[in-house]
């Protein structure tokens, strides 16, 4: 499965987690923080490719989100990550 995230929606903490929940089908118990995001991404069994469009417009908390996704992708063979618009 491929999921496209909009980097412009990742800049504030609240908006970022709303966007992630909506697009990544995260579990109901998702803790809406970076550790919970990492855990949710590395616990997935099925392959997932995440694309972040408008990555150049991502700042602040969004950069931390991208780093967390990249770290999870480096430690999970079922997850791949790509930035577009850099």
Secondary structure, DSSP 8 states (H G I E B T S, - for coil): -EEEEEGGG-SSHHHHHHHHHHHHT--TT--SSHHHHHHHHHT--S-EEEEEETGGG--THHHHHHHHHHHHHHH-TTEEEEE---
